Amino acid sequence: MIRLERVFTVFTIVLYAVTAVLIVWSIVDTIRNRPAGRMLLGVSALLLLLLIVELIVSIVAFSSTHDVDPLLFFGYVITAILVMALAGFWAFAELSRWGPGVLAAAGLTVAVMIERMDQIWL
């Protein structure tokens, strides 16, 4: 049987990898003075989808945990989802270099939230 901790560890690494790609790509596009393209918006949509999967998996696995504060953990997950959704919409609407800048800032924010969610879950 697969241990729940291993699943969350692998999923956290995937979240970090996608977030790092989003941050670096957004910073490069901001420096190059380019608006957010379809591929960059696709990466942000992928991160949003992964965060939604994190929410669903956490809800399913919550019954087997003992010391997780549900309000704190799910507050971080839902806030990360909202940050990415709003940043993606803003980057889509903003046709200047600041669209990717918003995605970079949101990516940094979500990276910190992922770390905090990992600390809370363990």
Biopython code that builds the backbone (N, CA, C, O; Angstrom):
import numpy as np
from Bio.PDB.StructureBuilder import StructureBuilder

atoms = [
    (1, "MET", "N", (0.837, -1.180, 0.000)),
    (1, "MET", "CA", (0.000, 0.000, 0.000)),
    (1, "MET", "C", (0.890, 1.254, 0.000)),
    (1, "MET", "O", (1.919, 1.299, 0.673)),
    (2, "ILE", "N", (0.486, 2.231, -0.740)),
    (2, "ILE", "CA", (1.247, 3.477, -0.846)),
    (2, "ILE", "C", (0.992, 4.314, 0.402)),
    (2, "ILE", "O", (-0.147, 4.516, 0.824)),
    (3, "ARG", "N", (2.092, 4.792, 0.977)),
    (3, "ARG", "CA", (1.951, 5.616, 2.176)),
    (3, "ARG", "C", (1.515, 7.019, 1.786)),
    (3, "ARG", "O", (1.982, 7.575, 0.792)),
    (4, "LEU", "N", (0.625, 7.576, 2.571)),
    (4, "LEU", "CA", (0.066, 8.894, 2.294)),
    (4, "LEU", "C", (1.133, 9.980, 2.331)),
    (4, "LEU", "O", (1.072, 10.930, 1.551)),
    (5, "GLU", "N", (2.107, 9.855, 3.224)),
    (5, "GLU", "CA", (3.164, 10.859, 3.324)),
    (5, "GLU", "C", (3.985, 10.925, 2.042)),
    (5, "GLU", "O", (4.376, 12.009, 1.609)),
    (6, "ARG", "N", (4.249, 9.762, 1.429)),
    (6, "ARG", "CA", (5.028, 9.722, 0.186)),
    (6, "ARG", "C", (4.260, 10.403, -0.947)),
    (6, "ARG", "O", (4.851, 11.126, -1.749)),
    (7, "VAL", "N", (2.961, 10.179, -1.016)),
    (7, "VAL", "CA", (2.140, 10.807, -2.053)),
    (7, "VAL", "C", (2.201, 12.321, -1.913)),
    (7, "VAL", "O", (2.376, 13.035, -2.900)),
    (8, "PHE", "N", (2.055, 12.808, -0.683)),
    (8, "PHE", "CA", (2.097, 14.248, -0.476)),
    (8, "PHE", "C", (3.477, 14.825, -0.752)),
    (8, "PHE", "O", (3.584, 15.951, -1.237)),
    (9, "THR", "N", (4.535, 14.078, -0.452)),
    (9, "THR", "CA", (5.894, 14.546, -0.725)),
    (9, "THR", "C", (6.120, 14.684, -2.226)),
    (9, "THR", "O", (6.643, 15.700, -2.685)),
    (10, "VAL", "N", (5.730, 13.672, -2.988)),
    (10, "VAL", "CA", (5.889, 13.728, -4.441)),
    (10, "VAL", "C", (5.044, 14.847, -5.025)),
    (10, "VAL", "O", (5.504, 15.584, -5.896)),
    (11, "PHE", "N", (3.823, 14.978, -4.555)),
    (11, "PHE", "CA", (2.941, 16.029, -5.063)),
    (11, "PHE", "C", (3.489, 17.416, -4.723)),
    (11, "PHE", "O", (3.390, 18.334, -5.537)),
    (12, "THR", "N", (4.056, 17.572, -3.548)),
    (12, "THR", "CA", (4.660, 18.848, -3.164)),
    (12, "THR", "C", (5.841, 19.185, -4.065)),
    (12, "THR", "O", (6.012, 20.342, -4.449)),
    (13, "ILE", "N", (6.650, 18.200, -4.405)),
    (13, "ILE", "CA", (7.778, 18.433, -5.306)),
    (13, "ILE", "C", (7.277, 18.862, -6.682)),
    (13, "ILE", "O", (7.854, 19.758, -7.297)),
    (14, "VAL", "N", (6.212, 18.235, -7.169)),
    (14, "VAL", "CA", (5.630, 18.627, -8.460)),
    (14, "VAL", "C", (5.108, 20.063, -8.391)),
    (14, "VAL", "O", (5.306, 20.841, -9.324)),
    (15, "LEU", "N", (4.445, 20.415, -7.295)),
    (15, "LEU", "CA", (3.962, 21.793, -7.131)),
    (15, "LEU", "C", (5.116, 22.793, -7.136)),
    (15, "LEU", "O", (5.028, 23.844, -7.771)),
    (16, "TYR", "N", (6.197, 22.466, -6.429)),
    (16, "TYR", "CA", (7.376, 23.340, -6.420)),
    (16, "TYR", "C", (7.966, 23.492, -7.814)),
    (16, "TYR", "O", (8.345, 24.595, -8.208)),
    (17, "ALA", "N", (8.048, 22.394, -8.567)),
    (17, "ALA", "CA", (8.641, 22.442, -9.908)),
    (17, "ALA", "C", (7.821, 23.329, -10.846)),
    (17, "ALA", "O", (8.379, 24.161, -11.561)),
    (18, "VAL", "N", (6.510, 23.153, -10.843)),
    (18, "VAL", "CA", (5.650, 23.968, -11.716)),
    (18, "VAL", "C", (5.690, 25.429, -11.280)),
    (18, "VAL", "O", (5.699, 26.328, -12.121)),
    (19, "THR", "N", (5.714, 25.668, -9.981)),
    (19, "THR", "CA", (5.795, 27.046, -9.478)),
    (19, "THR", "C", (7.122, 27.690, -9.872)),
    (19, "THR", "O", (7.153, 28.862, -10.247)),
    (20, "ALA", "N", (8.215, 26.937, -9.792)),
    (20, "ALA", "CA", (9.523, 27.480, -10.178)),
    (20, "ALA", "C", (9.557, 27.826, -11.664)),
    (20, "ALA", "O", (10.090, 28.867, -12.048)),
    (21, "VAL", "N", (8.992, 26.959, -12.499)),
    (21, "VAL", "CA", (8.929, 27.255, -13.936)),
    (21, "VAL", "C", (8.125, 28.529, -14.169)),
    (21, "VAL", "O", (8.532, 29.389, -14.950)),
    (22, "LEU", "N", (6.991, 28.652, -13.497)),
    (22, "LEU", "CA", (6.154, 29.846, -13.646)),
    (22, "LEU", "C", (6.897, 31.102, -13.211)),
    (22, "LEU", "O", (6.844, 32.116, -13.907)),
    (23, "ILE", "N", (7.579, 31.056, -12.090)),
    (23, "ILE", "CA", (8.282, 32.232, -11.576)),
    (23, "ILE", "C", (9.393, 32.654, -12.533)),
    (23, "ILE", "O", (9.484, 33.825, -12.901)),
    (24, "VAL", "N", (10.228, 31.715, -12.933)),
    (24, "VAL", "CA", (11.362, 32.054, -13.801)),
    (24, "VAL", "C", (10.866, 32.570, -15.150)),
    (24, "VAL", "O", (11.356, 33.585, -15.646)),
    (25, "TRP", "N", (9.911, 31.884, -15.737)),
    (25, "TRP", "CA", (9.379, 32.290, -17.033)),
    (25, "TRP", "C", (8.735, 33.676, -16.943)),
    (25, "TRP", "O", (8.908, 34.500, -17.841)),
    (26, "SER", "N", (8.003, 33.929, -15.874)),
    (26, "SER", "CA", (7.352, 35.231, -15.705)),
    (26, "SER", "C", (8.372, 36.352, -15.540)),
    (26, "SER", "O", (8.206, 37.436, -16.100)),
    (27, "ILE", "N", (9.422, 36.093, -14.777)),
    (27, "ILE", "CA", (10.457, 37.109, -14.581)),
    (27, "ILE", "C", (11.170, 37.399, -15.898)),
    (27, "ILE", "O", (11.445, 38.557, -16.214)),
    (28, "VAL", "N", (11.471, 36.354, -16.665)),
    (28, "VAL", "CA", (12.131, 36.561, -17.964)),
    (28, "VAL", "C", (11.238, 37.367, -18.898)),
    (28, "VAL", "O", (11.718, 38.287, -19.560)),
    (29, "ASP", "N", (9.944, 37.040, -18.966)),
    (29, "ASP", "CA", (9.036, 37.806, -19.822)),
    (29, "ASP", "C", (8.871, 39.243, -19.337)),
    (29, "ASP", "O", (8.718, 40.154, -20.149)),
    (30, "THR", "N", (8.900, 39.451, -18.041)),
    (30, "THR", "CA", (8.810, 40.812, -17.509)),
    (30, "THR", "C", (10.044, 41.612, -17.894)),
    (30, "THR", "O", (9.928, 42.764, -18.312)),
    (31, "ILE", "N", (11.214, 41.022, -17.760)),
    (31, "ILE", "CA", (12.455, 41.719, -18.116)),
    (31, "ILE", "C", (12.502, 41.995, -19.615)),
    (31, "ILE", "O", (12.981, 43.047, -20.038)),
    (32, "ARG", "N", (12.012, 41.067, -20.411)),
    (32, "ARG", "CA", (12.013, 41.244, -21.864)),
    (32, "ARG", "C", (10.881, 42.142, -22.347)),
    (32, "ARG", "O", (10.759, 42.392, -23.546)),
    (33, "ASN", "N", (10.053, 42.630, -21.428)),
    (33, "ASN", "CA", (8.958, 43.558, -21.723)),
    (33, "ASN", "C", (7.937, 42.929, -22.677)),
    (33, "ASN", "O", (7.521, 43.547, -23.657)),
    (34, "ARG", "N", (7.549, 41.706, -22.373)),
    (34, "ARG", "CA", (6.569, 40.997, -23.181)),
    (34, "ARG", "C", (5.315, 40.721, -22.355)),
    (34, "ARG", "O", (5.401, 40.484, -21.151)),
    (35, "PRO", "N", (4.161, 40.751, -22.996)),
    (35, "PRO", "CA", (2.948, 40.366, -22.271)),
    (35, "PRO", "C", (2.915, 38.861, -22.061)),
    (35, "PRO", "O", (3.687, 38.124, -22.676)),
    (36, "ALA", "N", (2.038, 38.417, -21.209)),
    (36, "ALA", "CA", (1.900, 36.984, -20.935)),
    (36, "ALA", "C", (1.326, 36.299, -22.166)),
    (36, "ALA", "O", (0.255, 36.664, -22.651)),
    (37, "GLY", "N", (2.050, 35.303, -22.665)),
    (37, "GLY", "CA", (1.586, 34.543, -23.822)),
    (37, "GLY", "C", (0.738, 33.357, -23.398)),
    (37, "GLY", "O", (0.505, 33.121, -22.212)),
    (38, "ARG", "N", (0.283, 32.620, -24.399)),
    (38, "ARG", "CA", (-0.569, 31.464, -24.115)),
    (38, "ARG", "C", (0.144, 30.387, -23.302)),
    (38, "ARG", "O", (-0.454, 29.766, -22.424)),
    (39, "MET", "N", (1.417, 30.172, -23.598)),
    (39, "MET", "CA", (2.151, 29.131, -22.871)),
    (39, "MET", "C", (2.324, 29.498, -21.397)),
    (39, "MET", "O", (2.169, 28.649, -20.519)),
    (40, "LEU", "N", (2.641, 30.749, -21.135)),
    (40, "LEU", "CA", (2.795, 31.189, -19.746)),
    (40, "LEU", "C", (1.463, 31.104, -19.009)),
    (40, "LEU", "O", (1.415, 30.680, -17.854)),
    (41, "LEU", "N", (0.400, 31.502, -19.664)),
    (41, "LEU", "CA", (-0.923, 31.379, -19.047)),
    (41, "LEU", "C", (-1.299, 29.910, -18.864)),
    (41, "LEU", "O", (-2.012, 29.560, -17.923)),
    (42, "GLY", "N", (-0.822, 29.056, -19.761)),
    (42, "GLY", "CA", (-1.055, 27.618, -19.616)),
    (42, "GLY", "C", (-0.355, 27.046, -18.397)),
    (42, "GLY", "O", (-0.911, 26.202, -17.693)),
    (43, "VAL", "N", (0.877, 27.510, -18.144)),
    (43, "VAL", "CA", (1.604, 27.056, -16.955)),
    (43, "VAL", "C", (0.889, 27.540, -15.695)),
    (43, "VAL", "O", (0.796, 26.802, -14.715)),
    (44, "SER", "N", (0.388, 28.760, -15.715)),
    (44, "SER", "CA", (-0.342, 29.253, -14.539)),
    (44, "SER", "C", (-1.653, 28.482, -14.356)),
    (44, "SER", "O", (-2.072, 28.233, -13.226)),
    (45, "ALA", "N", (-2.302, 28.104, -15.465)),
    (45, "ALA", "CA", (-3.513, 27.289, -15.360)),
    (45, "ALA", "C", (-3.188, 25.891, -14.835)),
    (45, "ALA", "O", (-3.971, 25.313, -14.081)),
    (46, "LEU", "N", (-2.030, 25.344, -15.234)),
    (46, "LEU", "CA", (-1.601, 24.044, -14.718)),
    (46, "LEU", "C", (-1.371, 24.111, -13.210)),
    (46, "LEU", "O", (-1.777, 23.211, -12.475)),
    (47, "LEU", "N", (-0.720, 25.175, -12.756)),
    (47, "LEU", "CA", (-0.504, 25.333, -11.319)),
    (47, "LEU", "C", (-1.836, 25.464, -10.588)),
    (47, "LEU", "O", (-2.008, 24.894, -9.510)),
    (48, "LEU", "N", (-2.766, 26.199, -11.156)),
    (48, "LEU", "CA", (-4.090, 26.333, -10.551)),
    (48, "LEU", "C", (-4.780, 24.971, -10.481)),
    (48, "LEU", "O", (-5.390, 24.638, -9.465)),
    (49, "LEU", "N", (-4.689, 24.196, -11.536)),
    (49, "LEU", "CA", (-5.289, 22.866, -11.546)),
    (49, "LEU", "C", (-4.651, 21.964, -10.491)),
    (49, "LEU", "O", (-5.353, 21.226, -9.800)),
    (50, "LEU", "N", (-3.328, 22.021, -10.366)),
    (50, "LEU", "CA", (-2.640, 21.215, -9.352)),
    (50, "LEU", "C", (-3.045, 21.633, -7.937)),
    (50, "LEU", "O", (-3.162, 20.787, -7.051)),
    (51, "LEU", "N", (-3.256, 22.915, -7.725)),
    (51, "LEU", "CA", (-3.706, 23.373, -6.405)),
    (51, "LEU", "C", (-5.126, 22.880, -6.104)),
    (51, "LEU", "O", (-5.445, 22.556, -4.961)),
    (52, "ILE", "N", (-5.963, 22.827, -7.123)),
    (52, "ILE", "CA", (-7.316, 22.289, -6.930)),
    (52, "ILE", "C", (-7.248, 20.795, -6.619)),
    (52, "ILE", "O", (-7.997, 20.298, -5.779)),
    (53, "VAL", "N", (-6.347, 20.081, -7.299)),
    (53, "VAL", "CA", (-6.145, 18.658, -6.988)),
    (53, "VAL", "C", (-5.647, 18.508, -5.549)),
    (53, "VAL", "O", (-6.074, 17.602, -4.834)),
    (54, "GLU", "N", (-4.744, 19.399, -5.128)),
    (54, "GLU", "CA", (-4.260, 19.389, -3.735)),
    (54, "GLU", "C", (-5.427, 19.537, -2.760)),
    (54, "GLU", "O", (-5.476, 18.851, -1.739)),
    (55, "LEU", "N", (-6.352, 20.417, -3.067)),
    (55, "LEU", "CA", (-7.520, 20.607, -2.218)),
    (55, "LEU", "C", (-8.352, 19.333, -2.144)),
    (55, "LEU", "O", (-8.758, 18.918, -1.059)),
    (56, "ILE", "N", (-8.606, 18.717, -3.284)),
    (56, "ILE", "CA", (-9.437, 17.513, -3.318)),
    (56, "ILE", "C", (-8.751, 16.358, -2.594)),
    (56, "ILE", "O", (-9.384, 15.666, -1.797)),
    (57, "VAL", "N", (-7.467, 16.145, -2.866)),
    (57, "VAL", "CA", (-6.737, 15.060, -2.196)),
    (57, "VAL", "C", (-6.673, 15.303, -0.692)),
    (57, "VAL", "O", (-6.779, 14.363, 0.095)),
    (58, "SER", "N", (-6.501, 16.547, -0.296)),
    (58, "SER", "CA", (-6.440, 16.870, 1.133)),
    (58, "SER", "C", (-7.774, 16.617, 1.823)),
    (58, "SER", "O", (-7.809, 16.143, 2.959)),
    (59, "ILE", "N", (-8.859, 16.928, 1.146)),
    (59, "ILE", "CA", (-10.181, 16.662, 1.727)),
    (59, "ILE", "C", (-10.372, 15.157, 1.913)),
    (59, "ILE", "O", (-10.864, 14.711, 2.949)),
    (60, "VAL", "N", (-9.981, 14.382, 0.905)),
    (60, "VAL", "CA", (-10.135, 12.925, 0.984)),
    (60, "VAL", "C", (-9.241, 12.342, 2.082)),
    (60, "VAL", "O", (-9.663, 11.459, 2.829)),
    (61, "ALA", "N", (-8.003, 12.840, 2.176)),
    (61, "ALA", "CA", (-7.039, 12.279, 3.125)),
    (61, "ALA", "C", (-7.154, 12.867, 4.523)),
    (61, "ALA", "O", (-6.476, 12.404, 5.441)),
    (62, "PHE", "N", (-7.981, 13.857, 4.701)),
    (62, "PHE", "CA", (-8.050, 14.540, 5.992)),
    (62, "PHE", "C", (-8.498, 13.621, 7.120)),
    (62, "PHE", "O", (-8.093, 13.814, 8.266)),
    (63, "SER", "N", (-9.313, 12.641, 6.821)),
    (63, "SER", "CA", (-9.814, 11.762, 7.884)),
    (63, "SER", "C", (-8.716, 10.899, 8.503)),
    (63, "SER", "O", (-8.862, 10.430, 9.632)),
    (64, "SER", "N", (-7.617, 10.684, 7.775)),
    (64, "SER", "CA", (-6.547, 9.842, 8.310)),
    (64, "SER", "C", (-5.460, 10.640, 9.024)),
    (64, "SER", "O", (-4.478, 10.058, 9.484)),
    (65, "THR", "N", (-5.613, 11.943, 9.123)),
    (65, "THR", "CA", (-4.618, 12.762, 9.814)),
    (65, "THR", "C", (-5.083, 13.036, 11.238)),
    (65, "THR", "O", (-6.266, 12.924, 11.557)),
    (66, "HIS", "N", (-4.122, 13.397, 12.085)),
    (66, "HIS", "CA", (-4.465, 13.593, 13.487)),
    (66, "HIS", "C", (-4.210, 15.011, 13.967)),
    (66, "HIS", "O", (-5.043, 15.588, 14.666)),
    (67, "ASP", "N", (-3.085, 15.572, 13.606)),
    (67, "ASP", "CA", (-2.697, 16.855, 14.183)),
    (67, "ASP", "C", (-2.745, 18.011, 13.195)),
    (67, "ASP", "O", (-1.982, 18.965, 13.341)),
    (68, "VAL", "N", (-3.601, 17.956, 12.212)),
    (68, "VAL", "CA", (-3.690, 19.020, 11.213)),
    (68, "VAL", "C", (-4.842, 19.939, 11.576)),
    (68, "VAL", "O", (-5.977, 19.496, 11.752)),
    (69, "ASP", "N", (-4.536, 21.226, 11.685)),
    (69, "ASP", "CA", (-5.580, 22.222, 11.926)),
    (69, "ASP", "C", (-6.303, 22.479, 10.606)),
    (69, "ASP", "O", (-5.715, 23.055, 9.691)),
    (70, "PRO", "N", (-7.563, 22.065, 10.488)),
    (70, "PRO", "CA", (-8.242, 22.167, 9.191)),
    (70, "PRO", "C", (-8.448, 23.612, 8.731)),
    (70, "PRO", "O", (-8.331, 23.901, 7.540)),
    (71, "LEU", "N", (-8.747, 24.503, 9.643)),
    (71, "LEU", "CA", (-8.972, 25.890, 9.258)),
    (71, "LEU", "C", (-7.698, 26.516, 8.698)),
    (71, "LEU", "O", (-7.745, 27.227, 7.694)),
    (72, "LEU", "N", (-6.587, 26.261, 9.327)),
    (72, "LEU", "CA", (-5.311, 26.816, 8.878)),
    (72, "LEU", "C", (-4.884, 26.196, 7.546)),
    (72, "LEU", "O", (-4.541, 26.917, 6.609)),
    (73, "PHE", "N", (-4.902, 24.873, 7.457)),
    (73, "PHE", "CA", (-4.442, 24.209, 6.241)),
    (73, "PHE", "C", (-5.318, 24.560, 5.046)),
    (73, "PHE", "O", (-4.813, 24.982, 4.005)),
    (74, "PHE", "N", (-6.624, 24.390, 5.191)),
    (74, "PHE", "CA", (-7.503, 24.648, 4.053)),
    (74, "PHE", "C", (-7.602, 26.147, 3.748)),
    (74, "PHE", "O", (-7.920, 26.529, 2.621)),
    (75, "GLY", "N", (-7.337, 26.977, 4.723)),
    (75, "GLY", "CA", (-7.237, 28.416, 4.456)),
    (75, "GLY", "C", (-6.087, 28.722, 3.515)),
    (75, "GLY", "O", (-6.232, 29.532, 2.600)),
    (76, "TYR", "N", (-4.933, 28.074, 3.733)),
    (76, "TYR", "CA", (-3.789, 28.256, 2.838)),
    (76, "TYR", "C", (-4.092, 27.717, 1.438)),
    (76, "TYR", "O", (-3.773, 28.367, 0.442)),
    (77, "VAL", "N", (-4.704, 26.535, 1.357)),
    (77, "VAL", "CA", (-4.988, 25.930, 0.054)),
    (77, "VAL", "C", (-5.955, 26.813, -0.738)),
    (77, "VAL", "O", (-5.720, 27.096, -1.913)),
    (78, "ILE", "N", (-7.020, 27.241, -0.105)),
    (78, "ILE", "CA", (-8.021, 28.043, -0.809)),
    (78, "ILE", "C", (-7.454, 29.411, -1.177)),
    (78, "ILE", "O", (-7.752, 29.928, -2.254)),
    (79, "THR", "N", (-6.650, 29.999, -0.309)),
    (79, "THR", "CA", (-6.023, 31.283, -0.631)),
    (79, "THR", "C", (-5.066, 31.142, -1.806)),
    (79, "THR", "O", (-5.036, 32.010, -2.679)),
    (80, "ALA", "N", (-4.286, 30.072, -1.846)),
    (80, "ALA", "CA", (-3.371, 29.845, -2.971)),
    (80, "ALA", "C", (-4.153, 29.693, -4.279)),
    (80, "ALA", "O", (-3.736, 30.207, -5.316)),
    (81, "ILE", "N", (-5.275, 28.992, -4.227)),
    (81, "ILE", "CA", (-6.118, 28.844, -5.418)),
    (81, "ILE", "C", (-6.643, 30.199, -5.874)),
    (81, "ILE", "O", (-6.610, 30.511, -7.065)),
    (82, "LEU", "N", (-7.123, 30.999, -4.939)),
    (82, "LEU", "CA", (-7.646, 32.320, -5.294)),
    (82, "LEU", "C", (-6.552, 33.238, -5.837)),
    (82, "LEU", "O", (-6.787, 33.977, -6.792)),
    (83, "VAL", "N", (-5.364, 33.198, -5.240)),
    (83, "VAL", "CA", (-4.249, 34.032, -5.705)),
    (83, "VAL", "C", (-3.906, 33.690, -7.150)),
    (83, "VAL", "O", (-3.738, 34.586, -7.977)),
    (84, "MET", "N", (-3.801, 32.390, -7.460)),
    (84, "MET", "CA", (-3.446, 31.990, -8.823)),
    (84, "MET", "C", (-4.558, 32.313, -9.815)),
    (84, "MET", "O", (-4.281, 32.732, -10.939)),
    (85, "ALA", "N", (-5.808, 32.125, -9.413)),
    (85, "ALA", "CA", (-6.920, 32.426, -10.319)),
    (85, "ALA", "C", (-6.966, 33.926, -10.638)),
    (85, "ALA", "O", (-7.114, 34.315, -11.796)),
    (86, "LEU", "N", (-6.840, 34.747, -9.619)),
    (86, "LEU", "CA", (-6.872, 36.199, -9.842)),
    (86, "LEU", "C", (-5.653, 36.690, -10.616)),
    (86, "LEU", "O", (-5.773, 37.569, -11.468)),
    (87, "ALA", "N", (-4.480, 36.127, -10.324)),
    (87, "ALA", "CA", (-3.269, 36.527, -11.041)),
    (87, "ALA", "C", (-3.347, 36.107, -12.508)),
    (87, "ALA", "O", (-2.927, 36.857, -13.389)),
    (88, "GLY", "N", (-3.874, 34.931, -12.774)),
    (88, "GLY", "CA", (-4.035, 34.489, -14.160)),
    (88, "GLY", "C", (-4.985, 35.379, -14.933)),
    (88, "GLY", "O", (-4.724, 35.722, -16.086)),
    (89, "PHE", "N", (-6.089, 35.756, -14.301)),
    (89, "PHE", "CA", (-7.035, 36.664, -14.951)),
    (89, "PHE", "C", (-6.392, 38.028, -15.196)),
    (89, "PHE", "O", (-6.550, 38.603, -16.273)),
    (90, "TRP", "N", (-5.673, 38.542, -14.211)),
    (90, "TRP", "CA", (-5.012, 39.838, -14.326)),
    (90, "TRP", "C", (-3.961, 39.805, -15.441)),
    (90, "TRP", "O", (-3.882, 40.730, -16.249)),
    (91, "ALA", "N", (-3.158, 38.743, -15.482)),
    (91, "ALA", "CA", (-2.115, 38.626, -16.509)),
    (91, "ALA", "C", (-2.736, 38.523, -17.903)),
    (91, "ALA", "O", (-2.177, 39.041, -18.870)),
    (92, "PHE", "N", (-3.882, 37.862, -18.010)),
    (92, "PHE", "CA", (-4.570, 37.755, -19.292)),
    (92, "PHE", "C", (-5.097, 39.110, -19.744)),
    (92, "PHE", "O", (-5.069, 39.429, -20.932)),
    (93, "ALA", "N", (-5.575, 39.903, -18.796)),
    (93, "ALA", "CA", (-6.150, 41.205, -19.124)),
    (93, "ALA", "C", (-5.091, 42.285, -19.330)),
    (93, "ALA", "O", (-5.316, 43.235, -20.080)),
    (94, "GLU", "N", (-3.954, 42.151, -18.680)),
    (94, "GLU", "CA", (-2.887, 43.159, -18.741)),
    (94, "GLU", "C", (-1.969, 42.858, -19.916)),
    (94, "GLU", "O", (-1.282, 41.836, -19.916)),
    (95, "LEU", "N", (-1.947, 43.720, -20.904)),
    (95, "LEU", "CA", (-1.162, 43.475, -22.112)),
    (95, "LEU", "C", (0.187, 44.179, -22.095)),
    (95, "LEU", "O", (0.764, 44.438, -23.151)),
    (96, "SER", "N", (0.689, 44.489, -20.919)),
    (96, "SER", "CA", (2.018, 45.085, -20.812)),
    (96, "SER", "C", (2.933, 44.090, -20.107)),
    (96, "SER", "O", (2.555, 42.940, -19.880)),
    (97, "ARG", "N", (4.120, 44.532, -19.768)),
    (97, "ARG", "CA", (5.079, 43.668, -19.084)),
    (97, "ARG", "C", (4.619, 43.299, -17.678)),
    (97, "ARG", "O", (5.150, 42.363, -17.079)),
    (98, "TRP", "N", (3.650, 44.017, -17.155)),
    (98, "TRP", "CA", (3.256, 43.776, -15.770)),
    (98, "TRP", "C", (2.319, 42.594, -15.618)),
    (98, "TRP", "O", (2.077, 42.151, -14.495)),
    (99, "GLY", "N", (1.785, 42.070, -16.703)),
    (99, "GLY", "CA", (1.015, 40.832, -16.626)),
    (99, "GLY", "C", (1.887, 39.681, -16.126)),
    (99, "GLY", "O", (1.525, 39.013, -15.157)),
    (100, "PRO", "N", (3.041, 39.438, -16.778)),
    (100, "PRO", "CA", (3.943, 38.416, -16.242)),
    (100, "PRO", "C", (4.508, 38.791, -14.870)),
    (100, "PRO", "O", (4.814, 37.909, -14.067)),
    (101, "GLY", "N", (4.649, 40.079, -14.596)),
    (101, "GLY", "CA", (5.111, 40.509, -13.270)),
    (101, "GLY", "C", (4.144, 40.093, -12.180)),
    (101, "GLY", "O", (4.553, 39.688, -11.092)),
    (102, "VAL", "N", (2.855, 40.196, -12.480)),
    (102, "VAL", "CA", (1.835, 39.758, -11.527)),
    (102, "VAL", "C", (1.919, 38.247, -11.328)),
    (102, "VAL", "O", (1.785, 37.761, -10.205)),
    (103, "LEU", "N", (2.139, 37.505, -12.406)),
    (103, "LEU", "CA", (2.274, 36.048, -12.283)),
    (103, "LEU", "C", (3.511, 35.674, -11.472)),
    (103, "LEU", "O", (3.477, 34.717, -10.699)),
    (104, "ALA", "N", (4.606, 36.420, -11.642)),
    (104, "ALA", "CA", (5.816, 36.148, -10.860)),
    (104, "ALA", "C", (5.554, 36.378, -9.376)),
    (104, "ALA", "O", (5.943, 35.564, -8.539)),
    (105, "ALA", "N", (4.896, 37.483, -9.054)),
    (105, "ALA", "CA", (4.579, 37.776, -7.653)),
    (105, "ALA", "C", (3.630, 36.720, -7.076)),
    (105, "ALA", "O", (3.798, 36.282, -5.938)),
    (106, "ALA", "N", (2.645, 36.320, -7.862)),
    (106, "ALA", "CA", (1.711, 35.285, -7.401)),
    (106, "ALA", "C", (2.435, 33.958, -7.227)),
    (106, "ALA", "O", (2.163, 33.225, -6.276)),
    (107, "GLY", "N", (3.354, 33.639, -8.133)),
    (107, "GLY", "CA", (4.120, 32.408, -8.016)),
    (107, "GLY", "C", (4.965, 32.375, -6.753)),
    (107, "GLY", "O", (5.035, 31.351, -6.074)),
    (108, "LEU", "N", (5.604, 33.491, -6.439)),
    (108, "LEU", "CA", (6.387, 33.566, -5.204)),
    (108, "LEU", "C", (5.487, 33.401, -3.977)),
    (108, "LEU", "O", (5.844, 32.716, -3.018)),
    (109, "THR", "N", (4.330, 34.031, -4.025)),
    (109, "THR", "CA", (3.375, 33.920, -2.912)),
    (109, "THR", "C", (2.912, 32.478, -2.741)),
    (109, "THR", "O", (2.855, 31.970, -1.621)),
    (110, "VAL", "N", (2.582, 31.823, -3.845)),
    (110, "VAL", "CA", (2.098, 30.443, -3.789)),
    (110, "VAL", "C", (3.215, 29.499, -3.333)),
    (110, "VAL", "O", (2.952, 28.531, -2.619)),
    (111, "ALA", "N", (4.464, 29.774, -3.742)),
    (111, "ALA", "CA", (5.583, 28.932, -3.286)),
    (111, "ALA", "C", (5.707, 28.959, -1.767)),
    (111, "ALA", "O", (5.938, 27.924, -1.141)),
    (112, "VAL", "N", (5.554, 30.130, -1.181)),
    (112, "VAL", "CA", (5.597, 30.237, 0.275)),
    (112, "VAL", "C", (4.415, 29.506, 0.903)),
    (112, "VAL", "O", (4.559, 28.861, 1.941)),
    (113, "MET", "N", (3.253, 29.609, 0.273)),
    (113, "MET", "CA", (2.072, 28.922, 0.799)),
    (113, "MET", "C", (2.215, 27.407, 0.700)),
    (113, "MET", "O", (1.764, 26.684, 1.589)),
    (114, "ILE", "N", (2.840, 26.919, -0.374)),
    (114, "ILE", "CA", (3.068, 25.479, -0.509)),
    (114, "ILE", "C", (3.982, 24.987, 0.613)),
    (114, "ILE", "O", (3.732, 23.943, 1.215)),
    (115, "GLU", "N", (5.033, 25.741, 0.885)),
    (115, "GLU", "CA", (5.936, 25.377, 1.987)),
    (115, "GLU", "C", (5.185, 25.341, 3.316)),
    (115, "GLU", "O", (5.364, 24.422, 4.115)),
    (116, "ARG", "N", (4.364, 26.324, 3.538)),
    (116, "ARG", "CA", (3.609, 26.388, 4.794)),
    (116, "ARG", "C", (2.593, 25.243, 4.887)),
    (116, "ARG", "O", (2.409, 24.666, 5.959)),
    (117, "MET", "N", (1.932, 24.910, 3.769)),
    (117, "MET", "CA", (0.994, 23.786, 3.771)),
    (117, "MET", "C", (1.724, 22.483, 4.090)),
    (117, "MET", "O", (1.205, 21.636, 4.817)),
    (118, "ASP", "N", (2.930, 22.326, 3.544)),
    (118, "ASP", "CA", (3.718, 21.139, 3.824)),
    (118, "ASP", "C", (4.089, 21.062, 5.301)),
    (118, "ASP", "O", (4.051, 19.986, 5.899)),
    (119, "GLN", "N", (4.443, 22.190, 5.882)),
    (119, "GLN", "CA", (4.781, 22.225, 7.317)),
    (119, "GLN", "C", (3.555, 21.884, 8.171)),
    (119, "GLN", "O", (3.669, 21.145, 9.149)),
    (120, "ILE", "N", (2.419, 22.402, 7.816)),
    (120, "ILE", "CA", (1.196, 22.157, 8.594)),
    (120, "ILE", "C", (0.786, 20.701, 8.485)),
    (120, "ILE", "O", (0.386, 20.097, 9.480)),
    (121, "TRP", "N", (0.877, 20.122, 7.285)),
    (121, "TRP", "CA", (0.404, 18.748, 7.074)),
    (121, "TRP", "C", (1.256, 17.746, 7.834)),
    (121, "TRP", "O", (0.745, 16.765, 8.375)),
    (122, "LEU", "N", (2.578, 18.003, 7.873)),
    (122, "LEU", "CA", (3.451, 17.050, 8.563)),
    (122, "LEU", "C", (3.380, 17.335, 10.004)),
    (122, "LEU", "O", (4.033, 16.660, 10.800)),
]
sb = StructureBuilder()
sb.init_structure("model")
sb.init_model(0)
sb.init_chain("A")
sb.init_seg("    ")
for serial, (resi, resn, name, xyz) in enumerate(atoms, 1):
    if name == "N":
        sb.init_residue(resn, " ", resi, " ")
    sb.init_atom(name, np.array(xyz, "f"), 0.0, 1.0, " ", f" {name:<3s}", serial, name[0])
structure = sb.get_structure()
